[in-house]
Amino acid sequence: MAVQFKDYYEVLGVPRGASVDELRKAFRKLARQYHPDVAKDKKVAEDKFKEINEAYEVLSDPAKRRKYDELGPNWKQGAEFRPPPGWQGGQGETFRGGNGQEFHFGGTGFSDFFEQVFGSRRGGGASPFGGRGFENVEDLAERGRDVEGDIMVTLDEAMRGSVRSVTVRSADPTGRGRTETYQVRIPAGVTEGQKLRVPGRGEAGAGGGAAGDLFLRVRLQKHPDFEVENHDLIHETELSPWEAVLGTQLRVPTLEGPVSIKVPPGTQTGQRLRVRGRGLPNRGAERGDLFVRVQVQTPTNVSEKERALWEQLASESKFNPRG
């Protein structure tokens, strides 16, 4: 299936040789600009935010980026795309079942290009009769194989749970096919890589056998303000040297609105400040925590008066970081 090529570097506005830090900064800037919670045109912002997330999902992952770069730099944004002959960068194009069925997904939050290049549509649960030399295997009931795909889940969905409509298009070797839409429940507290099972929606069985299952693997949508570690959220914030030394009160975001935290005197770069119970739900009634990771920033341009004060501090302070 030919799809439109996605130039992920162009989406993020970075050169092909962009560093990890440059990618992160570009993503955060665009994600804050197009986050549906702050944009005026919600629909346009939602589509753009998904596109930005997909680009960062690929380019921030060293393995995915390497596979993507193997396609070469000569594709044009929006051009019709088919993987070059012999290219093995992705995990395979459309999943083909044992009976020749093809499966394509919609409503998962990823573009058709991502699904074709990076989609995981392999079948599991192989037939117990496959390759065992039964003479009348066609007379035996055979369960259809399982089908896998990816689904992009927002942190809001991971927080509260949701129900999503996912479209599965299947076609047999003659081209005949059908499109079905399933309601997929995303429970609160889902984690990266978790598989959501939709029973009986995989490959059709043979000889009266049951159909396989559909499994959708969770990919948590990237967020401009938070990283995710299991059920904990990580927010990075900057402090001035005097705030780190003297301590301060700080407003930080959570998924439920900003809260005020106390930064203790003597806070160090890289130190984590815990805000209990402000992470994602766990399987029980408990929730993970929010950790505020501190980065102390040093001013690069100072006035003459400021310089004099720093020099006075240097002469009077007995602090020696190398002592």
C-alpha positions in Angstrom: 0.0 0.0 0.0 1.5 3.3 -1.1 1.2 6.2 1.4 2.4 9.7 1.7 6.0 10.1 2.9 6.5 12.0 6.2 9.6 14.2 6.5 9.9 14.1 10.3 12.9 16.5 10.3 10.8 19.0 8.4 7.9 18.5 10.8 10.1 19.4 13.8 12.0 22.1 11.9 15.4 20.6 12.5 18.3 19.5 10.3 18.9 15.8 9.7 22.0 15.9 11.9 20.1 17.5 14.9 21.3 16.4 18.3 19.1 14.8 20.9 19.0 18.1 22.8 18.0 20.0 19.6 15.2 17.5 19.0 13.9 17.8 22.5 13.9 21.6 22.4 12.2 21.7 19.0 9.6 19.2 20.2 8.8 21.1 23.4 8.5 24.5 21.6 6.1 23.1 19.0 4.2 20.9 21.4 3.5 23.9 23.7 2.4 25.9 20.7 0.0 23.2 19.3 -1.1 21.5 22.5 -4.9 21.2 22.2 -5.4 22.6 25.7 -4.0 26.0 24.7 -4.7 26.3 21.0 -7.7 28.2 19.7 -8.5 25.8 16.8 -8.7 22.5 18.7 -9.1 20.3 15.6 -6.1 21.8 13.7 -4.0 21.8 16.9 -4.9 18.1 17.6 -3.8 17.0 14.2 -0.6 19.0 14.3 0.1 17.8 17.8 -0.2 14.2 16.7 2.1 14.8 13.7 4.7 16.5 16.0 4.5 13.6 18.5 4.9 11.0 15.7 8.0 12.8 14.4 9.5 13.0 17.9 8.5 9.4 18.7 10.7 8.3 15.7 13.6 10.7 15.9 14.1 10.5 19.7 14.4 6.7 19.5 17.9 5.8 18.3 16.8 2.6 16.7 13.8 4.1 14.9 15.8 7.1 13.8 18.5 4.9 12.3 15.9 2.9 10.4 14.2 6.1 9.2 17.5 7.6 8.0 18.2 4.4 6.0 15.4 5.5 3.7 17.7 8.4 2.6 17.2 12.2 2.5 15.8 12.5 -1.0 12.1 11.9 -0.3 9.8 14.9 -0.5 7.2 15.7 2.1 3.9 14.3 1.0 5.4 12.3 -1.9 4.0 8.8 -2.5 6.1 6.3 -0.6 7.0 2.7 -0.9 10.0 1.2 1.0 12.9 0.6 -1.4 13.3 -3.0 -2.7 15.1 -5.1 -0.1 14.8 -2.4 2.6 14.3 -4.1 6.0 14.2 -1.1 8.3 10.7 -1.5 9.6 9.2 -4.5 11.3 7.4 -5.3 8.0 4.6 -3.6 6.1 1.1 -4.7 6.5 0.7 -7.8 8.6 -0.2 -10.8 6.4 -1.9 -13.7 8.1 -1.5 -17.3 7.3 -4.5 -17.2 5.0 -3.2 -14.2 3.1 -5.3 -11.6 4.9 -3.9 -8.1 5.1 -4.6 -5.7 8.0 -4.4 -1.9 8.1 -5.3 0.3 11.1 -7.0 3.6 11.6 -7.8 5.7 14.6 -4.7 4.6 16.5 -3.1 8.1 16.5 -0.4 7.2 14.0 -0.3 8.1 10.3 -0.4 5.4 7.6 3.3 6.1 6.9 4.2 5.3 10.5 2.1 2.2 10.4 3.7 0.9 7.2 7.3 1.6 8.2 7.3 1.1 12.0 4.0 -0.7 12.7 4.1 -4.0 14.5 1.5 -6.1 12.8 3.0 -9.5 13.2 0.9 -12.5 14.1 1.3 -14.5 17.2 -0.3 -17.7 18.4 0.7 -19.7 15.3 -1.5 -22.6 14.4 -0.7 -25.8 16.3 -1.0 -27.7 13.0 1.4 -25.5 11.0 4.3 -27.3 9.5 3.5 -30.7 11.1 2.7 -32.6 7.9 -1.0 -33.4 8.5 -2.5 -34.8 5.3 -6.0 -33.5 5.9 -5.1 -30.2 7.7 -7.8 -28.5 5.7 -10.4 -30.6 7.6 -9.1 -29.5 10.9 -10.3 -26.5 12.8 -7.5 -23.9 13.0 -7.5 -20.8 15.2 -6.6 -17.6 13.4 -3.4 -15.9 14.4 -3.3 -12.8 16.6 -2.7 -9.4 15.0 -0.7 -6.6 16.7 -0.7 -2.8 16.2 0.3 0.3 18.0 -2.0 2.9 19.6 -1.0 6.3 20.8 -2.5 7.1 24.2 -2.4 10.6 25.7 -1.4 11.2 29.3 -5.0 12.4 29.9 -6.3 9.0 28.8 -3.7 7.2 30.9 -4.9 9.3 33.8 -8.7 9.0 33.5 -9.2 6.1 31.0 -11.2 6.4 27.8 -12.9 4.5 25.0 -11.5 4.9 21.5 -12.8 3.9 18.1 -10.2 1.9 16.1 -10.7 0.9 12.5 -9.3 -2.3 11.1 -9.3 -2.8 7.4 -8.7 -6.4 6.2 -8.4 -7.7 2.7 -7.9 -11.2 1.3 -5.4 -12.0 -1.5 -8.1 -11.3 -4.2 -8.5 -7.7 -2.9 -11.9 -8.3 -1.3 -12.0 -6.9 2.1 -14.0 -5.2 4.8 -13.6 -2.3 7.3 -14.8 -2.7 10.9 -14.7 -0.3 13.8 -14.2 -1.5 17.3 -14.6 0.3 20.6 -11.4 -0.2 22.5 -11.3 0.5 26.2 -8.2 2.2 27.5 -8.1 1.7 31.3 -6.7 4.3 33.6 -3.1 3.6 34.5 -2.0 2.0 31.2 1.8 2.0 30.8 4.2 2.2 27.9 4.3 -1.1 26.0 1.2 -2.5 27.6 -1.0 -4.5 25.2 -4.8 -4.0 25.0 -6.6 -7.1 23.9 -9.7 -7.1 21.7 -10.9 -10.7 21.7 -11.8 -12.4 18.4 -10.8 -9.4 16.1 -7.6 -10.9 14.7 -7.1 -13.2 11.7 -10.1 -15.3 10.8 -9.9 -19.0 11.7 -9.9 -21.8 9.2 -12.1 -24.9 9.1 -14.5 -23.4 11.6 -11.8 -22.4 14.0 -12.0 -19.4 16.2 -10.6 -16.0 15.1 -7.4 -14.7 16.7 -7.2 -11.7 18.9 -6.3 -8.1 18.1 -3.6 -6.6 20.4 -2.9 -2.9 20.5 0.4 -1.9 22.1 0.3 1.3 24.0 2.6 4.2 23.0 2.3 7.0 25.4 2.0 10.4 23.7 5.0 12.7 24.4 4.1 15.7 26.5 6.0 19.1 26.5 6.0 19.3 30.3 6.4 15.7 31.5 8.4 12.5 31.0 7.0 9.2 32.2 8.7 6.6 34.3 6.2 3.8 34.9 3.5 5.6 36.9 5.6 8.6 37.9 5.8 11.9 36.0 9.0 13.9 35.7 8.9 17.6 35.2 12.1 19.6 34.6 12.4 23.2 35.9 15.2 25.8 36.1 16.3 27.7 39.2 18.5 30.7 39.5 21.7 30.3 41.7 20.1 32.4 44.5 16.9 30.4 44.4 18.9 27.2 44.7 21.0 28.6 47.6 18.2 30.4 49.6 15.3 28.2 48.7 12.0 29.4 47.2 8.3 28.6 46.5 7.7 27.4 43.0 4.6 26.8 40.8 4.8 23.6 38.8 2.3 22.0 36.4 0.5 18.7 37.0 -2.1 17.0 34.8 -4.7 18.4 37.0 -3.5 22.0 37.2 -0.5 23.8 38.8 0.6 23.3 42.4 3.0 25.2 44.6 6.0 23.4 46.0 8.8 24.3 48.4 12.3 24.3 47.1 14.6 23.8 50.1 17.8 25.9 50.6 20.9 24.2 49.1 19.1 22.5 46.2 21.4 21.0 43.7 21.3 20.5 39.9 19.8 17.2 39.1 18.0 16.9 42.5 14.4 15.6 42.4 11.7 17.1 44.5 8.8 14.8 45.1 5.1 15.7 44.9 3.3 12.7 46.2 0.3 11.3 44.4 0.4 13.6 41.4 1.6 10.9 38.9 -0.5 8.4 36.9 -2.8 5.9 38.4 -1.5 2.5 39.4 -3.6 -0.6 39.1 -4.9 -0.2 42.7 -6.2 3.0 44.2 -2.7 4.4 44.5 -1.1 6.9 42.1 2.5 7.5 41.2 4.3 10.7 42.1 5.4 13.8 40.3 9.2 14.4 40.5 10.4 18.0 39.8 14.0 17.7 38.4 16.0 20.8 39.1 18.5 22.4 36.7 20.4 25.4 38.2 21.0 28.0 35.5 23.9 30.5 35.6 23.4 34.0 34.1 25.6 34.5 31.0 25.2 38.3 30.8 25.5 40.5 33.9 25.6 44.2 34.4 28.6 46.0 36.1 26.7 46.3 39.3 25.8 42.6 39.2 29.4 41.7 38.5 30.6 43.7 41.5 28.1 41.8 43.7 29.3 38.4 42.4 32.9 39.4 43.0 32.0 40.5 46.5 30.3 37.1 47.1 33.4 35.3 45.7 35.7 37.1 48.1 33.6 36.6 51.2 32.3 33.1 50.6 34.2 30.1 52.1 32.4 27.6 49.8 34.7 25.5 47.7 33.0 23.0 45.4 36.3 21.2 44.9 37.3 21.1 48.6 
